[in-house]
Amino acid sequence: MPPGPAPAARRGGAVLRGRAAAGTDRARTAVWPALQGAVGAALAYGLAQQLLGHPYPFFAGVAAFVCLGLTDERRLRRVAELAAGVTLGVLVGDAFVLTFGSGPVQLAVVLSTTVLVAVLLDGGNLVVTQAGVQSLLVVGLPPTAGSPFARWQDAFVGGAVALLVAVLLPADPRRLVRRRLRALLDELAAVLGLVADALRRADAAAAEAALERSRATQPLVDAAQAAVRGGREVTRLAPRRRRHRAEVARLAVLAGHADLAVRNARVLARRAVSAAEDGRPRPEVAAAVADLADAVRVMAAVDVPRPAGWATRPRLERTAARLGAGGPWREDLAGTALVLLVRPLVVDLLEATGLDHETARRALPRT
């Protein structure tokens, strides 16, 4: 029978509460970037008025806000590239309008020229787009009084202010790295849990689902690595964040080993598909993989990783000690192959806790 109005209302209320919670979380995350963008735009506007004598320096505020953006993934290099793209677009537009005037034909020529110049300078898609948009604004809006390159001057001031704000008032670089790593580790734990369940029940379809999910983790790996690069950049260039350099370095180590662990988990999931097809449950291998999943979940909950003292390390070492050649899988060729794939995954996770490679390898029994 179809659900009655009460269950439907409860589901609707749950959906609304979930969306409200997600919106509140997004708004909380955007508070600092929004304040920075607003302050940067206002500062650029005021400086262009005071220093350049322009009564309405529209492009100063626009350039500053565009360069800073409404995101906490604000890499200094990205801000500099956007500043270059914005000022380039305004400069080309100003120069063309000064020479040939405005109109549909001029707009098409300016846009194509600006885009080609931005591509020639090795600008990314975002830089090229912003350069084109600014050139369109320059051609489409009426010229301002004063210097023929007044709008380019305003854009230059806006870009410079944005870069200054990004260097002097950066967000905490650790926060984004932690969030990206937590998402990656949570997904790795989920994949390992699916693999363990598939091996426990000899369910080939569940193993296929685990393999598909493992293949979809690459965007999370890329996001974590990008966050690490941005964190290193900020701690190197921003005076207020240099004290976080050691912690960002530890997070970078964790990200590198998490990347390796995800790659090995994909290989394990692929082998689990063929192993499950014979219909033979492998509870011992499944238990080891489930232990790894639990250890990764604990890793994901750690806010500040340290080289020693990880709660997960003893658990990983106990799991490693069970992965010898004389285990219950010794008469099972497919089970032995699975164990041989679990072993490097354990080494990756032990190294993520701060052990060097040789020490991590010695935790495994000889094969």
C-alpha positions as CSV (number, residue, x, y, z in Angstrom):
1,M,0.0,0.0,0.0
2,P,1.3,3.6,-0.6
3,P,2.6,5.4,2.4
4,G,0.1,7.5,4.3
5,P,0.3,11.2,4.8
6,A,2.1,11.0,8.1
7,P,5.2,9.1,6.9
8,A,5.3,11.3,3.8
9,A,5.2,14.4,6.0
10,R,8.0,13.0,8.2
11,R,10.1,12.3,5.2
12,G,9.5,15.8,3.9
13,G,10.4,17.3,7.2
14,A,13.6,15.2,7.3
15,V,14.5,16.5,3.8
16,L,13.9,20.1,4.8
17,R,15.9,19.7,8.0
18,G,18.8,18.2,6.0
19,R,18.7,21.0,3.5
20,A,18.6,23.6,6.2
21,A,21.5,22.0,8.0
22,A,23.5,21.9,4.8
23,G,22.7,25.5,4.0
24,T,23.7,26.6,7.5
25,D,27.0,24.7,7.1
26,R,27.7,26.4,3.8
27,A,26.9,29.8,5.2
28,R,29.2,29.2,8.2
29,T,32.0,28.2,5.9
30,A,31.5,31.3,3.7
31,V,31.5,33.9,6.5
32,W,35.3,34.6,6.4
33,P,35.7,34.5,2.6
34,A,32.6,36.8,2.3
35,L,34.1,39.3,4.8
36,Q,37.5,39.2,3.0
37,G,35.9,39.8,-0.4
38,A,33.7,42.7,0.9
39,V,36.6,44.3,2.7
40,G,38.9,43.9,-0.3
41,A,36.4,45.4,-2.7
42,A,35.7,48.4,-0.4
43,L,39.4,48.9,0.2
44,A,40.2,48.8,-3.5
45,Y,37.3,51.2,-4.3
46,G,38.5,53.7,-1.6
47,L,42.1,53.5,-2.7
48,A,41.3,54.1,-6.3
49,Q,39.3,57.1,-5.3
50,Q,41.9,58.6,-3.0
51,L,45.1,57.7,-4.9
52,L,43.9,58.0,-8.5
53,G,41.2,60.6,-8.1
54,H,38.6,58.5,-9.9
55,P,35.1,59.3,-8.7
56,Y,33.5,55.9,-9.5
57,P,36.3,53.3,-9.7
58,F,33.8,50.4,-10.5
59,F,36.5,48.1,-11.8
60,A,38.6,48.4,-8.7
61,G,35.9,46.8,-6.5
62,V,34.9,44.3,-9.2
63,A,38.5,43.1,-9.7
64,A,39.2,42.8,-6.0
65,F,36.0,40.7,-5.4
66,V,36.5,38.5,-8.5
67,C,40.1,37.7,-7.5
68,L,39.3,36.9,-3.9
69,G,36.1,34.9,-4.7
70,L,33.7,33.4,-2.2
71,T,35.6,30.3,-1.3
72,D,38.1,29.1,1.3
73,E,40.1,27.3,-1.4
74,R,41.9,30.6,-2.0
75,R,45.4,29.7,-3.3
76,L,47.7,32.7,-3.6
77,R,48.7,31.6,-7.1
78,R,45.1,31.5,-8.2
79,V,44.5,35.0,-6.8
80,A,47.5,36.3,-8.7
81,E,46.4,34.6,-12.0
82,L,42.9,36.0,-11.6
83,A,44.4,39.5,-11.0
84,A,46.5,39.1,-14.2
85,G,43.4,37.9,-16.1
86,V,41.2,40.8,-15.0
87,T,43.7,43.5,-15.6
88,L,44.6,42.0,-19.0
89,G,41.0,42.0,-20.1
90,V,40.5,45.6,-19.0
91,L,43.7,46.8,-20.6
92,V,42.9,45.2,-24.0
93,G,39.4,46.5,-23.8
94,D,40.5,50.1,-22.9
95,A,43.2,50.1,-25.6
96,F,40.8,48.9,-28.3
97,V,38.0,51.2,-27.4
98,L,40.4,54.1,-27.3
99,T,41.5,53.3,-30.9
100,F,38.4,51.9,-32.6
101,G,35.5,53.0,-30.4
102,S,32.6,50.7,-29.2
103,G,30.1,48.6,-31.0
104,P,29.1,45.0,-31.7
105,V,32.0,44.4,-34.1
106,Q,34.5,45.9,-31.7
107,L,33.1,43.8,-28.9
108,A,33.6,40.6,-30.9
109,V,37.2,41.6,-31.9
110,V,38.1,42.6,-28.3
111,L,36.7,39.4,-26.8
112,S,38.5,37.1,-29.2
113,T,41.7,39.0,-28.9
114,T,41.6,39.0,-25.1
115,V,40.9,35.3,-25.0
116,L,43.7,34.5,-27.4
117,V,46.2,36.7,-25.5
118,A,45.2,35.0,-22.2
119,V,45.6,31.5,-23.7
120,L,49.0,32.6,-25.1
121,L,50.1,33.6,-21.6
122,D,49.1,30.1,-20.4
123,G,46.1,31.2,-18.5
124,G,43.7,28.6,-17.1
125,N,40.0,28.4,-17.9
126,L,39.1,30.7,-15.0
127,V,41.7,33.3,-16.0
128,V,40.7,33.3,-19.6
129,T,37.0,33.6,-18.7
130,Q,37.6,36.5,-16.4
131,A,39.8,38.3,-18.9
132,G,37.0,37.9,-21.5
133,V,34.3,39.1,-19.1
134,Q,36.2,42.2,-18.1
135,S,36.9,43.1,-21.7
136,L,33.2,42.8,-22.5
137,L,32.4,45.1,-19.6
138,V,34.9,47.7,-20.8
139,V,33.5,47.7,-24.4
140,G,29.9,47.6,-23.3
141,L,29.9,50.2,-20.6
142,P,30.2,53.9,-21.3
143,P,33.8,55.2,-20.9
144,T,34.7,57.0,-17.7
145,A,36.0,60.6,-17.6
146,G,39.7,61.3,-17.1
147,S,42.6,59.1,-18.2
148,P,41.9,56.9,-21.2
149,F,43.2,53.9,-19.2
150,A,41.4,54.8,-16.0
151,R,39.5,51.5,-15.9
152,W,42.7,49.5,-16.3
153,Q,44.2,51.5,-13.5
154,D,41.2,50.7,-11.3
155,A,41.4,47.0,-12.2
156,F,45.1,47.0,-11.4
157,V,44.5,48.5,-8.0
158,G,41.7,45.9,-7.3
159,G,44.0,43.0,-8.3
160,A,46.8,44.3,-6.1
161,V,44.6,44.8,-3.1
162,A,43.2,41.3,-3.6
163,L,46.7,39.8,-3.6
164,L,47.6,41.8,-0.5
165,V,44.5,40.6,1.4
166,A,45.1,37.0,0.4
167,V,48.7,37.2,1.7
168,L,48.0,39.1,4.9
169,L,44.6,37.7,5.9
170,P,44.5,34.1,4.6
171,A,42.1,31.5,6.1
172,D,43.6,28.8,8.3
173,P,45.2,26.5,5.7
174,R,44.8,23.4,7.9
175,R,41.0,23.6,8.0
176,L,40.5,22.9,4.3
177,V,43.2,20.2,4.2
178,R,41.6,18.4,7.2
179,R,38.2,18.6,5.6
180,R,39.4,17.2,2.3
181,L,41.4,14.4,4.0
182,R,38.5,13.5,6.2
183,A,36.2,13.1,3.2
184,L,38.9,10.9,1.5
185,L,39.5,8.7,4.5
186,D,35.8,8.3,5.2
187,E,35.3,7.1,1.6
188,L,38.3,4.8,1.8
189,A,36.8,3.3,5.0
190,A,33.5,2.8,3.2
191,V,35.1,1.0,0.3
192,L,37.1,-1.3,2.5
193,G,33.9,-2.0,4.5
194,L,32.1,-3.0,1.3
195,V,35.0,-5.2,0.2
196,A,35.0,-6.9,3.6
197,D,31.3,-7.5,3.4
198,A,31.6,-8.9,-0.1
199,L,34.3,-11.4,0.9
200,R,32.4,-12.4,4.0
201,R,29.3,-13.3,2.0
202,A,31.1,-14.3,-1.3
203,D,28.9,-11.7,-3.0
204,A,30.3,-10.8,-6.4
205,A,27.7,-8.1,-7.0
206,A,28.7,-6.4,-3.7
207,A,32.4,-6.6,-4.7
208,E,31.5,-5.0,-8.1
209,A,29.8,-2.2,-6.2
210,A,32.9,-1.7,-4.0
211,L,35.1,-1.6,-7.1
212,E,32.9,1.0,-8.8
213,R,32.9,3.1,-5.6
214,S,36.7,2.8,-5.3
215,R,37.1,4.0,-8.9
216,A,35.0,7.1,-8.1
217,T,37.4,8.2,-5.3
218,Q,39.9,10.0,-7.6
219,P,38.2,13.4,-7.3
220,L,38.6,13.2,-3.6
221,V,42.2,12.3,-3.9
222,D,42.8,15.3,-6.3
223,A,40.9,17.6,-3.9
224,A,43.0,16.5,-1.0
225,Q,46.3,17.0,-2.9
226,A,45.2,20.4,-4.1
227,A,44.3,21.4,-0.6
228,V,47.8,20.3,0.6
229,R,49.5,22.3,-2.2
230,G,47.4,25.4,-1.2
231,G,48.3,24.9,2.5
232,R,52.0,24.7,1.7
233,E,51.8,27.8,-0.4
234,V,50.0,29.8,2.3
235,T,52.4,28.7,5.1
236,R,55.3,29.6,2.9
237,L,54.2,33.1,1.8
238,A,51.7,34.3,4.5
239,P,53.5,35.6,7.6
240,R,50.5,34.9,9.9
241,R,50.4,31.2,8.9
242,R,54.0,30.2,8.9
243,R,53.7,28.7,12.4
244,H,51.4,26.0,10.9
245,R,54.1,24.8,8.5
246,A,55.0,21.7,10.5
247,E,51.3,20.6,10.8
248,V,50.6,21.1,7.2
249,A,53.7,19.0,6.4
250,R,52.3,16.2,8.6
251,L,48.9,16.5,6.8
252,A,50.8,16.3,3.5
253,V,52.4,13.0,4.5
254,L,49.0,11.6,5.5
255,A,47.6,12.7,2.2
256,G,50.3,11.1,0.2
257,H,49.9,7.7,2.0
258,A,46.1,8.0,1.8
259,D,46.5,8.3,-2.0
260,L,48.6,5.2,-2.1
261,A,46.1,3.3,0.2
262,V,43.2,4.3,-2.1
263,R,45.2,2.9,-5.1
264,N,45.8,-0.3,-3.3
265,A,42.2,-0.5,-2.2
266,R,41.1,-0.3,-5.9
267,V,43.4,-3.3,-6.7
268,L,42.0,-5.2,-3.8
269,A,38.4,-4.5,-4.8
270,R,39.1,-5.7,-8.3
271,R,40.6,-8.9,-7.0
272,A,37.7,-9.4,-4.6
273,V,35.3,-9.5,-7.6
274,S,36.9,-12.5,-9.1
275,A,37.5,-14.1,-5.6
276,A,33.8,-13.8,-4.8
277,E,32.7,-15.4,-8.0
278,D,33.7,-18.9,-6.8
279,G,31.0,-18.6,-4.1
280,R,33.4,-19.4,-1.2
281,P,33.2,-17.1,1.8
282,R,36.5,-15.9,3.2
283,P,35.7,-14.6,6.7
284,E,39.3,-14.4,7.9
285,V,40.4,-12.1,5.0
286,A,37.1,-10.2,5.4
287,A,37.9,-9.7,9.2
288,A,41.3,-8.2,8.3
289,V,39.9,-5.9,5.7
290,A,37.1,-4.8,8.2
291,D,39.8,-4.0,10.8
292,L,41.5,-1.8,8.3
293,A,38.2,0.0,7.6
294,D,37.8,0.6,11.3
295,A,41.3,2.0,11.6
296,V,40.8,4.3,8.7
297,R,37.6,5.7,10.3
298,V,39.6,6.5,13.4
299,M,42.2,8.2,11.3
300,A,39.5,10.3,9.6
301,A,38.3,11.5,13.1
302,V,41.8,12.8,14.1
303,D,42.0,16.6,13.7
304,V,45.7,17.0,14.2
305,P,47.8,14.1,13.1
306,R,51.1,13.6,15.0
307,P,54.1,11.4,14.1
308,A,53.5,9.2,17.1
309,G,50.7,8.3,19.5
310,W,48.1,7.3,16.9
311,A,45.4,5.2,18.4
312,T,45.2,3.3,15.1
313,R,48.8,2.1,15.0
314,P,48.4,-0.8,17.5
315,R,45.3,-1.9,15.7
316,L,47.1,-1.9,12.4
317,E,50.1,-3.7,13.8
318,R,47.8,-6.5,15.2
319,T,46.1,-6.8,11.8
320,A,49.5,-6.9,10.1
321,A,50.7,-9.7,12.4
322,R,47.8,-11.9,11.1
323,L,48.7,-11.6,7.5
324,G,51.4,-14.3,7.2
325,A,51.6,-17.1,4.8
326,G,50.5,-19.7,7.4
327,G,47.1,-18.3,8.0
328,P,43.8,-20.1,7.4
329,W,44.0,-19.1,3.7
330,R,47.2,-21.2,3.1
331,E,45.3,-23.8,1.1
332,D,43.2,-21.2,-0.7
333,L,44.9,-19.7,-3.8
334,A,42.4,-16.8,-4.2
335,G,42.5,-16.1,-0.4
336,T,46.3,-16.0,-0.4
337,A,46.2,-13.6,-3.4
338,L,43.8,-11.3,-1.5
339,V,46.1,-11.4,1.6
340,L,49.1,-10.4,-0.6
341,L,47.1,-7.4,-1.7
342,V,46.1,-6.4,1.8
343,R,49.7,-6.4,3.0
344,P,50.8,-3.3,1.1
345,L,47.6,-1.5,2.1
346,V,48.5,-2.1,5.8
347,V,52.0,-0.7,5.1
348,D,50.5,2.4,3.5
349,L,48.3,3.0,6.6
350,L,51.2,2.3,9.0
351,E,53.3,4.9,7.2
352,A,50.4,7.3,7.4
353,T,50.7,7.1,11.2
354,G,54.3,8.3,11.0
355,L,56.3,5.1,10.7
356,D,59.1,4.9,8.1
357,H,58.7,2.4,5.3
358,E,61.1,-0.2,6.7
359,T,59.6,-0.2,10.1
360,A,56.1,-0.5,8.6
361,R,57.2,-3.5,6.5
362,R,58.7,-5.2,9.5
363,A,55.3,-5.3,11.2
364,L,54.3,-7.8,8.6
365,P,55.2,-11.5,9.0
366,R,57.6,-13.0,6.4
367,T,55.8,-14.7,3.5
